[in-house]
Amino acid sequence: MLQRNAKSLNSLTTMQKAMLIFDVFKGQKTDRVHNTIANNNCVSVFVPANMTNYFQPLDLTVNGAAKQFLKGKFQEWYATEIASQVNEGVDVYSIDISTKLSVMKPIHARWLAGLYDHIRNKPDLIRKGFEMAGIVEAVNKELEPEDPFEDLV
């Protein structure tokens, strides 16, 4: 269940609206989800299909950095495993590196913890995604309704 804690959001009041940005996955459009969002003073915005790479902030910056970080961790681990076996005298054609889930899950968990620290220490990366999506400009403007007849008066 969605919970908003004012203290954890830099002391924002519970009346402060939050914006949730979703792709068009139908599971996010149910009445239950819609009601939960509305009951928590949130507004949802749906990004059109095949457009998240333009309008979803984390797709624009954070996801690429996360993939690059995890790919680097895997490559480093894999190379270390190969080097270890070669140093133990294993013939290069006999090297066997297990990538079973039972082996990879704890390793991957450590990488994810490292990823959290990596991204957390880059607030500009997160902010840049919101700027690239055009959200910062919209949020910083005074959102007053435009009068379509203003020029006629």
Phi and psi restraints in degrees (value plus and minus 20) as a CYANA .aco file:
   2 LEU   PHI     -91.7   -51.7
   2 LEU   PSI     106.1   146.1
   3 GLN   PHI    -148.6  -108.6
   3 GLN   PSI     117.5   157.5
   4 ARG   PHI    -135.7   -95.7
   4 ARG   PSI     104.2   144.2
   5 ASN   PHI    -131.9   -91.9
   5 ASN   PSI      93.5   133.5
   6 ALA   PHI     -78.6   -38.6
   6 ALA   PSI     -57.9   -17.9
   7 LYS   PHI     -86.5   -46.5
   7 LYS   PSI     -55.5   -15.5
   8 SER   PHI     -97.8   -57.8
   8 SER   PSI     -28.9    11.1
   9 LEU   PHI    -128.9   -88.9
   9 LEU   PSI      27.6    67.6
  10 ASN   PHI      36.4    76.4
  10 ASN   PSI      20.7    60.7
  11 SER   PHI      42.4    82.4
  11 SER   PSI       8.7    48.7
  12 LEU   PHI     -89.3   -49.3
  12 LEU   PSI     129.4   169.4
  13 THR   PHI     -94.3   -54.3
  13 THR   PSI     142.1   182.1
  14 THR   PHI     -89.8   -49.8
  14 THR   PSI     -30.8     9.2
  15 MET   PHI    -105.8   -65.8
  15 MET   PSI     -30.0    10.0
  16 GLN   PHI     -87.2   -47.2
  16 GLN   PSI     105.5   145.5
  17 LYS   PHI     -95.2   -55.2
  17 LYS   PSI     131.1   171.1
  18 ALA   PHI    -141.8  -101.8
  18 ALA   PSI     127.6   167.6
  19 MET   PHI    -130.4   -90.4
  19 MET   PSI     108.1   148.1
  20 LEU   PHI    -127.5   -87.5
  20 LEU   PSI     108.3   148.3
  21 ILE   PHI    -128.9   -88.9
  21 ILE   PSI      99.8   139.8
  22 PHE   PHI    -140.1  -100.1
  22 PHE   PSI     134.2   174.2
  23 ASP   PHI    -103.3   -63.3
  23 ASP   PSI    -193.8  -153.8
  24 VAL   PHI    -111.8   -71.8
  24 VAL   PSI       2.2    42.2
  25 PHE   PHI     -76.3   -36.3
  25 PHE   PSI     106.2   146.2
  26 LYS   PHI     -84.2   -44.2
  26 LYS   PSI     -43.6    -3.6
  27 GLY   PHI     -85.3   -45.3
  27 GLY   PSI     -39.8     0.2
  28 GLN   PHI    -110.4   -70.4
  28 GLN   PSI     -21.5    18.5
  29 LYS   PHI    -130.4   -90.4
  29 LYS   PSI      -2.6    37.4
  30 THR   PHI     -97.0   -57.0
  30 THR   PSI     139.7   179.7
  31 ASP   PHI     -79.4   -39.4
  31 ASP   PSI     -59.6   -19.6
  32 ARG   PHI     -81.4   -41.4
  32 ARG   PSI     -66.3   -26.3
  33 VAL   PHI     -84.7   -44.7
  33 VAL   PSI     -65.5   -25.5
  34 HIS   PHI     -78.9   -38.9
  34 HIS   PSI     -64.7   -24.7
  35 ASN   PHI     -85.8   -45.8
  35 ASN   PSI     -60.6   -20.6
  36 THR   PHI     -82.4   -42.4
  36 THR   PSI     -63.0   -23.0
  37 ILE   PHI     -82.0   -42.0
  37 ILE   PSI     -69.3   -29.3
  38 ALA   PHI     -83.0   -43.0
  38 ALA   PSI     -60.9   -20.9
  39 ASN   PHI     -87.7   -47.7
  39 ASN   PSI     -36.1     3.9
  40 ASN   PHI    -127.2   -87.2
  40 ASN   PSI       1.3    41.3
  41 ASN   PHI      38.0    78.0
  41 ASN   PSI      20.3    60.3
  42 CYS   PHI    -135.0   -95.0
  42 CYS   PSI     136.9   176.9
  43 VAL   PHI    -140.3  -100.3
  43 VAL   PSI     116.1   156.1
  44 SER   PHI    -126.4   -86.4
  44 SER   PSI     123.0   163.0
  45 VAL   PHI    -146.4  -106.4
  45 VAL   PSI     109.9   149.9
  46 PHE   PHI    -124.3   -84.3
  46 PHE   PSI     106.4   146.4
  47 VAL   PHI    -104.6   -64.6
  47 VAL   PSI     109.8   149.8
  48 PRO   PHI     -78.2   -38.2
  48 PRO   PSI     134.4   174.4
  49 ALA   PHI     -73.3   -33.3
  49 ALA   PSI     120.0   160.0
  50 ASN   PHI      43.1    83.1
  50 ASN   PSI       2.4    42.4
  51 MET   PHI    -143.4  -103.4
  51 MET   PSI     -16.1    23.9
  52 THR   PHI     -82.3   -42.3
  52 THR   PSI     -48.5    -8.5
  53 ASN   PHI     -90.1   -50.1
  53 ASN   PSI     -26.6    13.4
  54 TYR   PHI    -127.8   -87.8
  54 TYR   PSI     -52.3   -12.3
  55 PHE   PHI    -142.0  -102.0
  55 PHE   PSI     -27.7    12.3
  56 GLN   PHI    -119.0   -79.0
  56 GLN   PSI      91.1   131.1
  57 PRO   PHI     -71.7   -31.7
  57 PRO   PSI     -63.8   -23.8
  58 LEU   PHI     -91.8   -51.8
  58 LEU   PSI     -48.5    -8.5
  59 ASP   PHI     -85.8   -45.8
  59 ASP   PSI     -50.3   -10.3
  60 LEU   PHI     -96.8   -56.8
  60 LEU   PSI     -47.9    -7.9
  61 THR   PHI    -155.5  -115.5
  61 THR   PSI     -75.2   -35.2
  62 VAL   PHI     -87.9   -47.9
  62 VAL   PSI     -63.7   -23.7
  63 ASN   PHI     -79.8   -39.8
  63 ASN   PSI     -61.3   -21.3
  64 GLY   PHI     -84.1   -44.1
  64 GLY   PSI     -62.8   -22.8
  65 ALA   PHI     -85.0   -45.0
  65 ALA   PSI     -58.8   -18.8
  66 ALA   PHI     -85.7   -45.7
  66 ALA   PSI     -65.1   -25.1
  67 LYS   PHI     -82.2   -42.2
  67 LYS   PSI     -62.2   -22.2
  68 GLN   PHI     -84.3   -44.3
  68 GLN   PSI     -62.5   -22.5
  69 PHE   PHI     -81.1   -41.1
  69 PHE   PSI     -70.0   -30.0
  70 LEU   PHI     -87.5   -47.5
  70 LEU   PSI     -57.3   -17.3
  71 LYS   PHI     -82.6   -42.6
  71 LYS   PSI     -62.2   -22.2
  72 GLY   PHI     -82.4   -42.4
  72 GLY   PSI     -61.4   -21.4
  73 LYS   PHI     -83.0   -43.0
  73 LYS   PSI     -62.9   -22.9
  74 PHE   PHI     -83.9   -43.9
  74 PHE   PSI     -66.8   -26.8
  75 GLN   PHI     -80.6   -40.6
  75 GLN   PSI     -61.4   -21.4
  76 GLU   PHI     -83.2   -43.2
  76 GLU   PSI     -65.1   -25.1
  77 TRP   PHI     -83.7   -43.7
  77 TRP   PSI     -66.8   -26.8
  78 TYR   PHI     -82.6   -42.6
  78 TYR   PSI     -64.7   -24.7
  79 ALA   PHI     -83.2   -43.2
  79 ALA   PSI     -58.8   -18.8
  80 THR   PHI     -84.6   -44.6
  80 THR   PSI     -60.1   -20.1
  81 GLU   PHI     -83.3   -43.3
  81 GLU   PSI     -62.6   -22.6
  82 ILE   PHI     -84.0   -44.0
  82 ILE   PSI     -68.7   -28.7
  83 ALA   PHI     -79.7   -39.7
  83 ALA   PSI     -60.0   -20.0
  84 SER   PHI     -81.0   -41.0
  84 SER   PSI     -64.5   -24.5
  85 GLN   PHI     -89.6   -49.6
  85 GLN   PSI     -58.5   -18.5
  86 VAL   PHI     -83.7   -43.7
  86 VAL   PSI     -62.9   -22.9
  87 ASN   PHI     -85.4   -45.4
  87 ASN   PSI     -44.5    -4.5
  88 GLU   PHI    -104.8   -64.8
  88 GLU   PSI     -21.1    18.9
  89 GLY   PHI      74.5   114.5
  89 GLY   PSI     -11.9    28.1
  90 VAL   PHI     -91.3   -51.3
  90 VAL   PSI     113.1   153.1
  91 ASP   PHI     -81.8   -41.8
  91 ASP   PSI     117.3   157.3
  92 VAL   PHI     -76.8   -36.8
  92 VAL   PSI     -46.9    -6.9
  93 TYR   PHI    -103.7   -63.7
  93 TYR   PSI     -28.0    12.0
  94 SER   PHI    -127.9   -87.9
  94 SER   PSI     -16.8    23.2
  95 ILE   PHI     -82.2   -42.2
  95 ILE   PSI     112.5   152.5
  96 ASP   PHI    -152.8  -112.8
  96 ASP   PSI      94.9   134.9
  97 ILE   PHI    -134.6   -94.6
  97 ILE   PSI      99.5   139.5
  98 SER   PHI     -98.8   -58.8
  98 SER   PSI     108.2   148.2
  99 THR   PHI    -137.9   -97.9
  99 THR   PSI       7.7    47.7
 100 LYS   PHI     -83.0   -43.0
 100 LYS   PSI     132.8   172.8
 101 LEU   PHI     -75.6   -35.6
 101 LEU   PSI     -59.4   -19.4
 102 SER   PHI     -81.9   -41.9
 102 SER   PSI     -46.8    -6.8
 103 VAL   PHI    -106.0   -66.0
 103 VAL   PSI     -64.2   -24.2
 104 MET   PHI     -97.9   -57.9
 104 MET   PSI     -51.1   -11.1
 105 LYS   PHI     -76.4   -36.4
 105 LYS   PSI     -70.9   -30.9
 106 PRO   PHI     -87.0   -47.0
 106 PRO   PSI     -53.7   -13.7
 107 ILE   PHI     -86.4   -46.4
 107 ILE   PSI     -66.6   -26.6
 108 HIS   PHI     -83.1   -43.1
 108 HIS   PSI     -57.0   -17.0
 109 ALA   PHI     -79.8   -39.8
 109 ALA   PSI     -61.4   -21.4
 110 ARG   PHI     -85.6   -45.6
 110 ARG   PSI     -59.9   -19.9
 111 TRP   PHI     -83.3   -43.3
 111 TRP   PSI     -60.5   -20.5
 112 LEU   PHI     -84.8   -44.8
 112 LEU   PSI     -58.0   -18.0
 113 ALA   PHI     -83.0   -43.0
 113 ALA   PSI     -61.1   -21.1
 114 GLY   PHI     -85.5   -45.5
 114 GLY   PSI     -57.2   -17.2
 115 LEU   PHI     -82.2   -42.2
 115 LEU   PSI     -61.9   -21.9
 116 TYR   PHI     -76.4   -36.4
 116 TYR   PSI     -68.4   -28.4
 117 ASP   PHI     -84.2   -44.2
 117 ASP   PSI     -59.2   -19.2
 118 HIS   PHI     -80.6   -40.6
 118 HIS   PSI     -67.8   -27.8
 119 ILE   PHI     -94.2   -54.2
 119 ILE   PSI     -60.1   -20.1
 120 ARG   PHI     -79.5   -39.5
 120 ARG   PSI     -51.9   -11.9
 121 ASN   PHI    -106.5   -66.5
 121 ASN   PSI      -8.3    31.7
 122 LYS   PHI    -150.5  -110.5
 122 LYS   PSI      42.3    82.3
 123 PRO   PHI     -80.7   -40.7
 123 PRO   PSI     -48.5    -8.5
 124 ASP   PHI     -85.3   -45.3
 124 ASP   PSI     -50.5   -10.5
 125 LEU   PHI     -83.4   -43.4
 125 LEU   PSI     -63.6   -23.6
 126 ILE   PHI     -87.8   -47.8
 126 ILE   PSI     -67.9   -27.9
 127 ARG   PHI     -78.5   -38.5
 127 ARG   PSI     -60.5   -20.5
 128 LYS   PHI     -80.5   -40.5
 128 LYS   PSI     -57.1   -17.1
 129 GLY   PHI     -81.8   -41.8
 129 GLY   PSI     -60.6   -20.6
 130 PHE   PHI     -88.7   -48.7
 130 PHE   PSI     -56.4   -16.4
 131 GLU   PHI     -85.6   -45.6
 131 GLU   PSI     -66.0   -26.0
 132 MET   PHI     -83.2   -43.2
 132 MET   PSI     -51.1   -11.1
 133 ALA   PHI    -100.9   -60.9
 133 ALA   PSI     -26.9    13.1
 134 GLY   PHI      59.9    99.9
 134 GLY   PSI      -8.3    31.7
 135 ILE   PHI     -98.0   -58.0
 135 ILE   PSI     -57.0   -17.0
 136 VAL   PHI     -80.8   -40.8
 136 VAL   PSI     -64.8   -24.8
 137 GLU   PHI     -79.8   -39.8
 137 GLU   PSI     -64.2   -24.2
 138 ALA   PHI     -85.3   -45.3
 138 ALA   PSI     -58.8   -18.8
 139 VAL   PHI     -93.5   -53.5
 139 VAL   PSI     -56.1   -16.1
 140 ASN   PHI     -97.0   -57.0
 140 ASN   PSI     -38.6     1.4
 141 LYS   PHI     -96.5   -56.5
 141 LYS   PSI     132.6   172.6
 142 GLU   PHI     -92.5   -52.5
 142 GLU   PSI      98.5   138.5
 143 LEU   PHI    -112.8   -72.8
 143 LEU   PSI      57.6    97.6
 144 GLU   PHI    -121.4   -81.4
 144 GLU   PSI     125.3   165.3
 145 PRO   PHI     -83.3   -43.3
 145 PRO   PSI     116.9   156.9
 146 GLU   PHI    -100.0   -60.0
 146 GLU   PSI     123.5   163.5
 147 ASP   PHI    -117.2   -77.2
 147 ASP   PSI      90.3   130.3
 148 PRO   PHI     -86.6   -46.6
 148 PRO   PSI     -34.1     5.9
 149 PHE   PHI    -125.9   -85.9
 149 PHE   PSI      -9.2    30.8
 150 GLU   PHI     -76.0   -36.0
 150 GLU   PSI     -60.9   -20.9
 151 ASP   PHI     -93.0   -53.0
 151 ASP   PSI     -35.1     4.9
 152 LEU   PHI    -106.8   -66.8
 152 LEU   PSI     -33.0     7.0
